[in-house]
Each structure stands twice: as C-alpha cells, then as structure tokens.
Amino acid sequence: MNMVSLSLPSWVQGVNFSKKYVSDFDKMTLAIELSQKNVAHKTGGPFGAAIFAEDILVAVGVNRVVPESCSIAHAEMMAFAMAQKHYKNFDLGDSELPTHTLATSSQMCAMCFGASIWSGVRRIIYGATARDVESIVGFDEGPIVSGWQDELEKRGIEVVPEIARDGACAVLQSYRDAAGIVYNGRRVSADK
Amino acid sequence: MNMVSLSLPSWVQGVNFSKKYVSDFDKMTLAIELSQKNVAHKTGGPFGAAIFAEDILVAVGVNRVVPESCSIAHAEMMAFAMAQKHYKNFDLGDSELPTHTLATSSQMCAMCFGASIWSGVRRIIYGATARDVESIVGFDEGPIVSGWQDELEKRGIEVVPEIARDGACAVLQSYRDAAGIVYNGRRVSADK
C-alpha cells in the first residue's frame, strides 16, 4: 500500500541495448525514436530519454504521466530511476562508475532540471528547446534560473543543446496533430 | 524489469489518517514528525512531507534516496506520487477534487519546486528554509529562480513559509549530530 510503481510500456523491450551509441547524434536518435514510439503507441506524452555509460545504453525512459497517473513520471525521471536501479546506486556520478550522459528529446522542464543535478549524470544532450515544447505543444515547462546551463556546468555537468532539433520537433508536431493530452498541473485539455 | 517501485518505510503505517489536521501548524507538525521518525528509524534523509485535502490527510512521504537507491525519492516526490495514486489522477488540482495542501518539513529543492507545479497542489507550507538545510546539514538545494514564490502564486499556488521552523531545524540538527549521509549528486560523504 505504501508503495508506488512506475512502469515503462512493454514496447520498450524492443530497444537495442547491445548496439554501441557512439556519437551524440546516435544517442539523440534513440531518445527521439523513444518519444516517437511513445506517441505512436499512445503510451504517454511526446518525450523520450536515455542514459548512457560512455557509448553503452544503460536505461531508457518515456513520459508516463497520464498512464501511470503520476505527474513526476517524465521521461528523464523514468530514465534516472531506471539507471539508478540498474546500479543499485542513487548516484550515477559515483567515482566507481563510468561517466553518464543523459540524452533527452526535449530540453528539461523545471523539475527535471533539478533532478538532473541530483542524478549524477555528467553530460546532458537535448533536442527540442523548451520554447519549441511550449510553442508546438503548449506544455508549460516551468520557471528555470536564467543561467541554468552555467549552473549545471558549475556542478560538473556539460550541456550540449539542440542535437537533431528538427527531428525532435517533428515528434512534438505529430503529437499536436494527433491532439494529445496537454497537462500541466493547472490545465488539462486536448490541445487544438 | 522495466519498472521502478518506491516504498515508504513500514513505520509509516502508524500515521494517524483519521485525525483532522485543521491548522497549518497541525499539518506542519505531522510533516516534521515524519522527518524526525525517518531520522530516528534510519530510513532515509531528514525530510518529511504530507498532502492534505482541506483538513484530511491523503498521503505522506519521507526521503528515501539512499534506501531506495533513487535520487528522485525526495519526501515531496513520494507524497505527490502517493496522493496521485490514491486518486488515480495525475493532477491534484483537478476541478473534481478538493483543494490540496503540501506540508513539507523543509523548503523544496530545485527538483521538488518544479514538481510542485505539476502536482496540482494549491497551497504549500514549509518549515525550515533552504538556507537552513544548506547551513545545518550541508545539502545542496540547487538553483531556483529568485522570484520562485511569485512564480508559484502566478500559477495559483499559495506559499506559506517558515511554519514551526525551529522544530524543523531541530530535526536537521539531529541528523547532522548523528552524522547522516549527505548526498547531492556531486558529493557523497558523511557530514562532519
């Protein structure tokens, strides 16, 4: 009773964990593919994320807010939790572990920004910008400090913006076209 | 395999869900009591949170980062997830639900600040300040926009600061005195 379980959709079992994801473009391609499949399968919002130890895929996440009835189940949060479960370690930045990269199809919202710091990842690459998310789909991304990239770099986290941005935006657009649910705590409505 | 489960400690079963928590002080007293019990039972960090529908207790949360090997398992996050599970609704601000208050023993970190917006709570009361947490225990609370209370109020969320702050700080001090683990993604060490 005093437990919450958050699941990824079953189609995630098809993700290729044996392939090497060498470049940032390779990593982002997977994150965007996850976001696209989540829209196609109607298993959550148009967001995908993946965590890599160097070029090895460790964990994936997709947005599960609506299917799991849980506002914290963003793609990045799912990926952080899955990766940490994999290692049984709450800190992916542990000195005994390899360096971890988060690839996320869209720039992090206010919550996931904070969570990225606690996660222990050392690199973050993203596709669509927060403005893209707000202008294409209408999600509120929340207030983030203006120098947020500097704040991450100060904490030893490198940020690489707008990798394959067009591809990430195309998925957001497809979600909009399919009139996916837009939720943001204050407003729940099918987007026009 | 593609699932993460986050649990509260078994002592949480002793929490009184039939009592009415009328005043903000009543609500905060429970949040602080949860933080204190979490320290006493060594079941996580010195943070407690509770969510109320008017004066009815809906869900509680305590920090479970270390025992659950999960950096997102902050007290507030656990409470949001538990309350949303209770209603099978990702939005505690749903017009069909009563107004919800989050009581948290310490001011929210950067992650929980963002999460509070998505949660749907309409009121947030807190005990110790972020500065208290940083100065007493040494946790990094992360970067939050300077006008964060205004940002919440703009989104229809009332903030009531520093309720029973001394009591909340006393628990932080007891955690420090017991040399509890201080983790923050970049640094994992027993605090001196």
Contacts between the chains, C-beta under 8 A, distances in Angstrom:
chain1	res1	chain2	res2	distance
A	2	B	7	6.1
A	2	B	8	4.0
A	2	B	9	8.0
A	2	B	10	7.7
A	2	B	12	5.4
A	2	B	13	7.1
A	2	B	82	7.3
A	3	B	5	5.6
A	3	B	6	6.8
A	3	B	7	4.4
A	3	B	8	7.2
A	4	B	5	7.1
A	4	B	6	5.2
A	4	B	78	7.4
A	4	B	81	4.3
A	4	B	82	6.2
A	4	B	85	5.6
A	5	B	3	5.6
A	5	B	4	7.1
A	5	B	5	4.4
A	5	B	6	7.9
A	6	B	3	6.8
A	6	B	4	5.2
A	6	B	5	7.9
A	6	B	6	7.9
A	6	B	81	7.9
A	7	B	2	6.1
A	7	B	3	4.4
A	8	B	2	4.0
A	8	B	3	7.3
A	9	B	2	8.0
A	10	B	2	7.7
A	12	B	2	5.3
A	13	B	2	7.1
A	65	B	90	5.1
A	65	B	118	7.9
A	66	B	90	6.2
A	68	B	90	7.6
A	69	B	84	5.4
A	69	B	85	6.6
A	69	B	87	7.5
A	69	B	88	4.9
A	69	B	89	5.7
A	69	B	90	4.9
A	70	B	80	7.9
A	70	B	81	5.4
A	70	B	84	5.3
A	70	B	85	7.2
A	70	B	90	5.7
A	71	B	80	6.4
A	71	B	84	6.3
A	71	B	90	4.8
A	71	B	91	6.8
A	71	B	115	7.1
A	71	B	118	4.1
A	71	B	119	5.2
A	71	B	120	6.9
A	72	B	72	7.0
A	72	B	77	5.6
A	72	B	80	6.0
A	72	B	81	6.0
A	72	B	115	5.5
A	72	B	118	7.2
A	72	B	119	7.9
A	73	B	90	7.9
A	77	B	72	5.6
A	78	B	4	7.4
A	80	B	70	7.9
A	80	B	71	6.4
A	80	B	72	6.0
A	81	B	4	4.3
A	81	B	6	7.9
A	81	B	70	5.5
A	81	B	72	6.0
A	82	B	2	7.3
A	82	B	4	6.2
A	84	B	69	5.4
A	84	B	70	5.4
A	84	B	71	6.3
A	85	B	4	5.5
A	85	B	69	6.6
A	85	B	70	7.2
A	87	B	69	7.5
A	88	B	69	4.9
A	89	B	69	5.7
A	90	B	65	5.1
A	90	B	66	6.3
A	90	B	68	7.6
A	90	B	69	4.9
A	90	B	70	5.7
A	90	B	71	4.8
A	90	B	73	7.9
A	90	B	183	6.5
A	91	B	71	6.8
A	91	B	183	6.4
A	91	B	185	6.3
A	91	B	188	5.8
A	93	B	185	5.9
A	93	B	186	6.2
A	94	B	188	7.2
A	109	B	114	6.1
A	109	B	118	7.8
A	110	B	110	7.8
A	110	B	113	6.7
A	110	B	114	3.1
A	110	B	117	6.7
A	111	B	111	5.7
A	111	B	112	7.9
A	111	B	113	7.8
A	111	B	114	3.0
A	111	B	115	4.5
A	111	B	117	7.6
A	111	B	118	6.3
A	112	B	111	7.8
A	112	B	114	7.2
A	113	B	110	6.6
A	113	B	111	7.8
A	113	B	114	6.7
A	114	B	109	6.1
A	114	B	110	3.1
A	114	B	111	3.1
A	114	B	112	7.2
A	114	B	113	6.7
A	114	B	114	5.8
A	114	B	142	5.0
A	115	B	71	7.1
A	115	B	72	5.5
A	115	B	111	4.5
A	117	B	110	6.7
A	117	B	111	7.6
A	117	B	140	7.6
A	117	B	142	5.4
A	117	B	184	7.7
A	117	B	185	5.2
A	117	B	186	7.8
A	118	B	65	7.9
A	118	B	71	4.1
A	118	B	72	7.2
A	118	B	109	7.8
A	118	B	111	6.3
A	118	B	142	7.7
A	118	B	183	8.0
A	118	B	184	6.6
A	118	B	185	4.4
A	119	B	71	5.2
A	119	B	72	7.9
A	119	B	185	6.2
A	120	B	71	6.9
A	120	B	185	5.0
A	120	B	186	7.7
A	140	B	117	7.5
A	140	B	155	7.9
A	142	B	114	5.0
A	142	B	117	5.3
A	142	B	118	7.7
A	142	B	151	8.0
A	143	B	145	4.5
A	143	B	148	7.1
A	143	B	151	4.3
A	144	B	145	6.8
A	145	B	143	4.5
A	145	B	144	6.9
A	145	B	145	5.4
A	145	B	146	7.9
A	146	B	145	7.9
A	148	B	143	7.1
A	151	B	143	4.4
A	155	B	140	7.9
A	155	B	185	7.3
A	155	B	186	5.5
A	156	B	186	6.0
A	183	B	90	6.5
A	183	B	91	6.4
A	183	B	118	8.0
A	184	B	117	7.6
A	184	B	118	6.6
A	185	B	91	6.3
A	185	B	93	5.8
A	185	B	117	5.3
A	185	B	118	4.5
A	185	B	119	6.2
A	185	B	120	4.9
A	185	B	155	7.3
A	186	B	93	6.2
A	186	B	117	7.9
A	186	B	120	7.7
A	186	B	155	5.6
A	186	B	156	6.1
A	188	B	91	5.8
A	188	B	94	7.2
